[in-house]
Amino acid sequence: MDEIQVRTVPLRELARHVSEAYGVTTTDLVSERLTGEIVRARLCLYWLARRHTLHSYPTIGRVLRRDHSTVLSGQRKHAARMQSDPQAARITSEIEAKICEVTA
């Protein structure tokens, strides 16, 4: 039987990749600001954090200064957005490719 290895990425590293891809700062990701690009970056970070870390919604929320239900809702919104917006899907795929380069 093949052994499955789970590779996780530190949340700080994910935040750095997301901020670079969206042209925002890591401080913006945890700020109260609600401008479009910051919100889109934040939702992407929620989605990536659930996919590439073993952190729970409450833990991700604490680190990013949000409630766990905000993280859950945002992660779902980003998943739906990737289905309808090719640019969101492309950006997320590019971030995942960089993450895989780092963890490989």
C-alpha positions in Angstrom: 0.0 0.0 0.0 1.3 3.4 -0.9 1.9 5.9 1.9 0.3 9.2 1.5 2.3 12.2 2.6 0.5 15.4 3.5 2.6 18.5 2.9 1.5 21.6 4.7 2.5 25.2 4.1 2.9 27.7 6.9 0.1 30.3 6.9 2.7 33.1 6.8 4.1 31.6 3.6 0.7 31.4 2.0 -0.1 35.0 3.0 3.2 36.1 1.3 2.4 34.3 -1.9 -1.2 35.7 -2.0 -0.1 39.2 -1.2 2.4 39.1 -4.1 -0.1 37.7 -6.5 -2.8 40.3 -5.7 -0.5 43.3 -5.2 -1.5 43.9 -1.6 0.5 43.7 1.6 0.3 41.0 4.2 -0.8 43.7 6.6 -3.8 44.4 4.3 -4.8 40.7 4.6 -5.5 41.1 8.3 -6.7 44.7 8.2 -10.3 45.9 8.4 -10.1 47.3 4.9 -12.7 46.1 2.5 -11.4 47.3 -0.9 -12.1 44.8 -3.7 -8.6 43.5 -4.3 -7.9 43.1 -0.6 -11.2 41.1 -0.1 -10.4 38.9 -3.1 -6.9 38.2 -1.8 -8.3 37.4 1.6 -10.9 35.0 0.2 -8.1 33.3 -1.8 -6.0 33.0 1.3 -8.9 31.3 3.3 -9.3 28.8 0.5 -5.6 28.1 0.2 -5.2 27.8 4.0 -7.9 25.1 4.2 -6.4 23.2 1.3 -2.7 23.5 2.2 -2.6 23.5 6.0 -4.0 21.3 8.7 -5.5 24.4 10.5 -9.1 24.5 11.5 -11.4 27.3 10.6 -11.2 28.8 14.1 -7.4 28.7 14.0 -7.2 30.3 10.6 -9.7 32.9 11.8 -7.6 33.7 14.9 -4.4 34.1 12.9 -6.1 36.4 10.3 -8.2 38.3 13.0 -11.5 36.9 11.7 -14.3 34.8 13.0 -14.3 31.1 11.9 -17.6 31.6 10.1 -16.1 34.4 8.1 -13.3 32.0 7.0 -15.8 29.3 6.1 -18.0 31.6 4.1 -15.0 33.3 2.4 -13.5 30.0 1.4 -16.8 28.9 -0.1 -17.1 32.2 -2.0 -13.7 31.8 -3.4 -14.4 28.2 -4.5 -17.5 29.4 -6.3 -15.7 32.4 -7.8 -13.0 30.1 -9.3 -15.8 28.3 -11.2 -17.2 31.5 -12.7 -14.1 33.7 -13.0 -11.1 32.3 -15.0 -8.8 35.0 -13.7 -9.4 33.9 -10.1 -8.8 30.3 -11.0 -5.6 31.2 -12.9 -4.2 33.3 -10.0 -5.0 30.6 -7.5 -3.4 27.9 -9.7 -0.3 30.1 -10.1 -0.1 30.5 -6.3 -0.5 26.7 -5.8 2.3 26.1 -8.4 4.6 28.4 -6.4 3.7 26.6 -3.2 4.4 23.2 -4.8 7.8 24.5 -5.9 8.6 25.6 -2.4 7.5 22.4 -0.7 8.9 20.0 -3.3 
